[in-house]
Amino acid sequence: QVQLVETGGGLVQPGGSLRLSCAASGSLLSTRGAFQAVDWYRQAPGKQRGFVARRYEYAHAVGDRFTISRDNGKSTVYLQMNTLKVEGTDRYYCHIAGNGVHYWGQGTEVTVAS
């Protein structure tokens, strides 16, 4: 019903930038407002998955360094990450919930290290 495919992860130095992409498709996305509801989470090894960004809201830890945006024509949600901090490796996931079901992509790994 929903397919989410994240790309754009990789190794980046502290202070650097990276843009993640989430290609979204499926019948749920045609529901009014659904595409705007796609958000981003991340998970470090051995830790719980945590919220990163959604429309008009960001996790305190990322502040104004991250920006979520959308290209409706490409059905893609982006996460622009600037001034990245040394936090090891996180796997970033895009997500949407609909009809009581949570949909996740496979994630894309981001490592911030010098």
C-alpha positions in Angstrom: 0.0 0.0 0.0 2.9 2.3 0.7 6.5 2.1 -0.5 9.2 4.4 0.9 12.7 4.3 -0.4 15.4 6.3 1.3 18.7 7.3 -0.4 21.5 9.7 0.1 23.3 8.4 3.1 27.0 8.1 3.5 30.1 9.2 5.3 30.4 12.9 6.1 32.8 15.0 8.1 31.7 17.0 11.1 30.3 20.3 10.1 29.4 18.9 6.7 26.1 18.6 4.9 24.1 15.8 3.4 20.7 15.6 1.7 18.6 12.5 2.1 15.7 11.6 -0.2 12.6 9.5 0.3 10.8 8.4 -2.7 7.2 7.7 -1.7 4.6 5.8 -3.6 1.4 3.8 -3.0 -2.3 4.3 -2.8 -2.2 5.8 0.7 -0.1 8.7 -0.7 -3.0 9.8 -2.9 -5.1 10.5 0.2 -5.4 14.3 0.7 -2.6 15.5 3.0 -0.9 12.1 3.2 2.2 13.1 1.2 2.7 16.1 3.5 2.6 13.8 6.5 5.7 11.8 5.6 8.3 12.4 8.2 11.8 11.3 9.2 13.2 9.3 12.1 16.7 8.0 12.9 18.1 5.1 14.9 21.6 4.5 16.3 22.8 1.0 16.9 21.4 -0.4 20.1 19.1 2.6 20.6 15.4 3.3 20.0 14.3 5.0 16.8 13.6 8.7 17.4 11.8 11.4 15.6 13.8 13.9 13.6 11.5 16.0 11.4 8.1 16.5 10.1 6.2 19.4 8.5 6.7 22.4 10.8 8.3 20.4 13.6 11.9 19.3 14.3 13.5 17.4 17.1 15.3 19.6 19.6 18.6 17.9 18.9 18.6 19.0 15.2 17.2 22.5 15.8 17.5 24.6 12.7 20.3 22.6 11.2 17.9 20.2 9.4 15.2 21.1 6.9 12.4 18.9 5.5 11.0 19.7 2.1 8.9 18.0 -0.6 8.8 17.8 -4.3 5.2 16.9 -5.1 6.0 16.3 -8.8 8.6 13.7 -7.9 6.7 12.3 -4.9 9.9 12.8 -2.9 10.6 14.1 0.6 14.0 15.5 1.4 15.9 16.0 4.6 18.6 18.6 4.2 21.1 18.2 7.1 23.7 20.9 7.7 26.4 21.4 10.3 26.4 17.7 11.1 27.8 16.7 14.5 29.9 13.8 15.5 27.3 11.4 16.6 28.5 8.1 15.1 26.3 6.2 12.8 22.5 6.7 12.5 20.1 5.0 10.1 17.6 7.5 8.8 14.1 6.3 8.0 11.1 8.0 6.4 7.8 7.1 7.7 4.0 7.6 7.3 1.1 6.3 9.3 -2.3 5.6 7.8 -5.3 3.5 8.7 -3.6 2.5 11.9 -0.6 1.2 10.1 3.0 2.6 10.3 5.0 2.3 7.1 8.8 2.5 7.1 11.4 2.5 4.4 14.5 0.4 4.7 16.5 3.4 5.8 19.8 5.0 4.7 22.9 5.1 6.9 24.6 8.3 7.8 28.0 8.3 9.5 29.5 11.6 10.8 33.2 11.1 11.5 36.5 12.8 10.8 
